[in-house]
Amino acid sequence: MSTAAHHFDAARSSSNLRYLALVLAAIGLFVSSYLSYVELTDTSAICVENGAFNCDLVQKSIYSEILGIKIAYLGVVTYLALGALLVAEARVALLREYGPVLIFGITLFGFLYSVWLVYVQAFRLEAFCPWCLAQEAAMTLLFFVSILRLRKSLGSD
């Protein structure tokens, strides 16, 4: 393969990963926005309420907030920030260079916190919220995409 073709394939692959990250951020934003709506309106989430699933128990637990701020609100802010960074990367030279590192850092924290939240649901609350699990899955996938993007940006592909 010629050098020009290799660079074209690398750029296309990088662009595809950025679009995938944008889609995952949009999914996470949708789920976090719905959970925020549920919090703001003090309504129950649409949920499968049987067996191990109990959205209200999870969302109203002491683990559903940090320093008095609902995790759902923090999720909205996080996914908006990730989306903004991903969009700005194509337009801002500084972010073209450092965006993958910033996004990796944010998603690393989000992933680790998501692991903690799944642990809490499984072993402390013994109840799961499908919406919360969907958000945690979106963050986990975003984290793995951010690893691939970081590797490509560092030339380690």
C-alpha positions in Angstrom: 0.0 0.0 0.0 1.3 3.4 -0.9 2.1 6.0 1.8 -0.7 8.3 0.6 -3.3 5.4 0.6 -2.1 4.5 4.2 -2.6 8.1 5.4 -6.1 8.2 3.7 -7.1 4.9 5.4 -5.8 6.1 8.8 -7.7 9.5 8.4 -10.9 7.7 7.4 -10.6 5.2 10.3 -9.9 8.1 12.7 -13.0 10.0 11.3 -15.1 6.9 11.7 -14.1 6.5 15.3 -14.9 10.1 16.0 -18.4 9.7 14.5 -18.9 6.5 16.5 -17.9 8.5 19.6 -20.4 11.2 18.7 -23.2 8.6 18.3 -22.3 7.1 21.7 -22.2 10.5 23.3 -25.6 11.3 21.8 -27.0 8.0 23.2 -25.6 8.8 26.6 -27.0 12.3 26.5 -30.4 11.0 25.6 -30.4 8.6 28.5 -29.0 11.1 31.0 -31.5 13.7 29.8 -34.4 11.3 30.3 -33.1 10.5 33.8 -32.7 14.2 34.5 -36.3 14.8 33.4 -37.5 12.1 35.7 -35.6 13.8 38.6 -36.8 17.3 37.7 -40.4 16.3 37.4 -40.3 13.9 40.4 -41.9 11.1 38.3 -41.1 7.4 38.1 -39.0 6.2 35.2 -40.5 3.9 32.6 -39.0 0.7 34.0 -39.4 -3.1 34.1 -40.4 -3.4 37.7 -39.8 -7.1 38.4 -37.0 -9.3 39.7 -33.8 -7.4 40.0 -35.1 -4.3 38.3 -36.3 -1.3 40.4 -35.5 2.1 38.8 -37.1 4.1 41.7 -35.0 2.3 44.3 -31.8 3.0 42.3 -32.6 6.6 41.4 -33.7 7.6 44.9 -30.9 5.9 46.7 -28.1 7.8 48.5 -25.8 6.8 45.7 -27.8 8.8 43.1 -26.0 12.0 43.9 -22.6 13.5 44.6 -22.4 16.5 46.9 -26.1 17.0 46.5 -25.9 17.0 42.7 -27.9 14.2 40.9 -25.7 11.9 38.9 -28.1 12.2 35.9 -27.4 16.0 35.8 -23.7 15.3 35.8 -24.2 12.8 33.0 -25.9 15.5 30.8 -23.0 17.9 31.4 -20.4 15.1 30.7 -22.0 14.0 27.5 -22.5 17.6 26.3 -18.8 18.3 27.0 -17.7 15.1 25.2 -19.9 16.0 22.2 -18.6 19.6 22.1 -15.0 18.3 22.2 -15.6 15.8 19.5 -17.2 18.4 17.2 -14.6 21.1 18.0 -11.7 18.7 17.3 -12.4 19.0 13.5 -12.3 22.8 13.8 -9.7 23.8 16.5 -6.1 23.0 15.9 -5.3 22.7 19.6 -8.1 20.1 20.0 -7.0 18.2 16.9 -3.7 17.5 18.8 -5.0 17.3 22.4 -8.7 16.3 22.0 -8.1 12.6 22.1 -6.2 12.9 25.3 -8.9 15.1 26.9 -11.6 12.8 25.8 -9.7 9.7 27.1 -9.3 11.4 30.5 -13.0 12.2 30.7 -14.1 8.8 29.6 -11.6 7.1 31.9 -13.2 8.8 34.9 -16.7 8.1 33.5 -15.9 4.5 33.0 -14.4 4.0 36.4 -17.4 5.7 38.0 -19.7 3.6 35.9 -18.0 0.4 37.2 -18.6 1.7 40.7 -22.3 2.4 40.0 -22.8 -1.1 38.6 -21.2 -2.5 41.7 -23.5 -0.4 43.9 -26.6 -1.6 42.0 -25.5 -5.2 42.1 -24.1 -5.5 45.6 -25.4 -2.6 47.8 -28.8 -2.0 46.4 -29.4 -5.4 44.9 -31.5 -3.7 42.2 -30.8 -2.5 38.7 -32.1 0.4 36.6 -32.1 -0.4 32.9 -31.7 3.3 32.0 -28.7 3.6 34.3 -27.2 0.4 32.8 -27.7 1.8 29.3 -25.9 5.0 30.3 -23.1 3.0 31.9 -22.8 0.9 28.8 -22.6 4.0 26.6 -19.8 5.4 28.8 -18.0 2.0 28.7 -18.1 1.9 24.9 -17.1 5.5 24.7 -14.1 4.7 26.9 -13.0 1.9 24.6 -13.4 4.0 21.5 -11.4 6.8 23.2 -8.6 4.3 23.8 -8.6 3.4 20.0 -8.7 7.1 19.1 -5.8 7.9 21.5 -3.7 5.1 20.1 -4.3 6.4 16.6 -3.5 10.0 17.6 -0.2 8.8 19.1 0.7 6.8 16.0 0.5 3.5 17.9 -2.0 1.9 15.5 
